[in-house]
């Protein structure tokens, strides 16, 4: 009976999709050409003072204040305008509305890098469900996220919006987030498709990369998300790939995305992305956002002179109508403007604590209620950073500071230091100019200088307090990349503070704990020996201080593990030689809205050797390895078993994980695969599966199992345009990080496996001298 029921369900879904598609086609047939053109071009963006050829750029209804854009409405056909809003770390809308005394705050969730550090897809899906509820109840139809580009380089300004340096982690986290958000009947737009791994010259940079690097690293997370979650929409990126804007690339948007991966939704541009509206439609980019009068004019002229086929316009219009029919706006949902923000804050706190990574602990943590007075140093202890800047920022009601979180947890904070820092931070922030979003975007306000602590005061606090906390803060976001000096590397004032605190407190036999409140990776090797404990809190969202206090106190046993590598020094990163590429001064052009655009290019010489793939394969020792993280307990791995010693379509690996310590905790179990030498060079190991255990009590065990299939073994052979795995010996490696392999077992592949043949696409127009390990 269950098979009959399943068949009936499948037929019902197919029938619904078919009838909806038919309805979309029928509605498009009833449209005038002008309506179709309007439909594929968004309604603009309200930017004060911005005009194009004398016409206001923004024509949106402001249905939801602060939303990023809207689609065109055709009331005579029953098609409303729909609303899209920013939101990789939470829904970005304005909290205040005209003639309305109420506030409409959204939850600032932990950033993507932290969520990935949980390695917990079930938890991330719960976050998505709650985030999607806010999208729905505030009247938004599509959330512009999740962001899922690769952490190619630690200086990437928007790395906080992205999950990981690894395509599997990025893809699986995105699947969980998309499924969670879209369970509310609202859509997502996975972005930025693709190879948008820097902000420097983001509108004009030509990413030069091999087809193998693109398919294995930079396209792979999007492929996973499309095939496993079918998001409503995909957002094409600003950059070019091998000479063509992504929004104008038929290879990318039609050949790969639709034909090879089976994507069913619509593709929209990033805001003002690309150059040629007609080329974008021909490529398969359906919706041009936020939309300008010039784009409508170009499309209309192309239809008139025959350079654009009406059928191409019809295809995009059908996909947009198909999307609109799915929306809450079309269904006339009476949104409440009252999501359960209190419940969401509790979930944000839980997720934040679960994604924090304990990097070092020399018996300094956890702190206990009887810890005595805590001396909190560093501006950021009093002005904690909930999330990054730009369109990934969220207008939340509050951010719990570290000292407030510790106070809430019952700890005693040194009052003199608290008063000194609070007064200083308030005064310095008051001096900063008030800027609009766009002014801040164009010219970010630097964080205030670190307060200089008098030597005598430092000595006195070392006598009076029981333990010292230092918070190092970093922020970045859309529009610019980070710098090595005074950002990736600590500022001189921060080094001096760590030196002074550690010297004074260690002289009294007291511990020093450093908290890294950052959206991205920083250098730690030169100074971490001065700290007894090092906690990476990332940017934890609005409940920041409470979540940090949960970990410091031991209320939560840290189970976060790094989803991106911490190098010893910046030059150890493979892409440091090429990031962010080169520019071509003197060839500037005038882009959208009068912005100057300089041609630039960046070559991915490292090929597939990104992150731990590079560090492990080239023998470069990191400060902290991919997958690394400490706990307040210990875990033992045993009894690794493979279902067979020979691969025959699939293989199962199981292992027993036991909590061998004294407190309850969760462990992240990572499965890597190493292949013997074959036709293609391969990384020394690659992550192919992962899971997080349930909470294990002391002495308790859990058996975890993984299934390995042909896709997990395959690499992309450019010459054959195929995914293939060589015959030979393979090794399953179960570990607690890419460096900490606990158990291994071998299996054989009797003959070559070809898992998929694809089209030649996105081919580089120049030769690329990719790096390869000396020994493979």
Beta strands, then each sheet from edge to edge (+ up, - down):
strand 1: 51-52
strand 2: 55-56
strand 3: 69-70
strand 4: 83-86
strand 5: 142-144
strand 6: 187-193
strand 7: 205-208
strand 8: 233-236
strand 9: 240-241
strand 10: 244-245
strand 11: 266-269
strand 12: 357-361
strand 13: 373-377
strand 14: 412-413
strand 15: 467-473
strand 16: 511-517
strand 17: 533-536
strand 18: 582-583
strand 19: 589-590
strand 20: 596-597
strand 21: 600-603
strand 22: 635-642
strand 23: 650-659
strand 24: 668-675
strand 25: 686-692
strand 26: 701-709
strand 27: 715-717
strand 28: 722-725
strand 29: 728-735
strand 30: 741-749
strand 31: 753-757
sheet 1: 1+ 2-
sheet 2: 3+ 4- 5- 6- 8- 11-
sheet 3: 10+ 9- 7- 21- 18+
sheet 4: 12+ 17- 16- 15- 13- 14-
sheet 5: 19+ 20-
sheet 6: 22+ 23- 26+
sheet 7: 25+ 24- 29+ 30-
sheet 8: 27+ 28- 31+
end
